[in-house]
Amino acid sequence: MGDIRLDPSEMDNLRSRLLRIGDSLESQPTLTAPGVNAFGSAVLAETTDEFSSNEKTRRTDCATWCQNNADGVHFTAQFVGQTDEDVAQAWYAQHLPSGPVYVPATPAYMFSWDKLFKHQDKYE
């Protein structure tokens, strides 16, 4: 398996940007349409209220998405230089229920590159 090759400072920058975006989405005031009743249409007023309510839900969902992705970036950044398998095992250990013990499957045959390349590489 390949190892994770990331620049930790780039991961930190990405995480902080996601958190900033999420915070700005949460701090925005809910859209309103003052004076909408002056137009005399009850349907317009109801539609405006519904739109405002849905807009707040969409912003909250986007802010949650940013937070979840920032958490994922932070989790991944802890494993820079390690293999995908190391990360998967750590993730499983963190997310599996505490009931049954997780035992990773071991392959019946372990592949070894030295069996494939028996001679030294001529470019070494």
Buried (B, 14 or more C-beta within 10 A) or exposed (E): EEEBEBEEEEBEEBBEEBBEBBEEBBEEEEEEBEEBEEEEEEEEBEEBEEEBEEEBEEBEEBBEBBBEBBEEBBEBBEBBEBEEEBBEBBBEEEEEEEEEEEEEEEEEEEEEEEEEEEEEEEEE
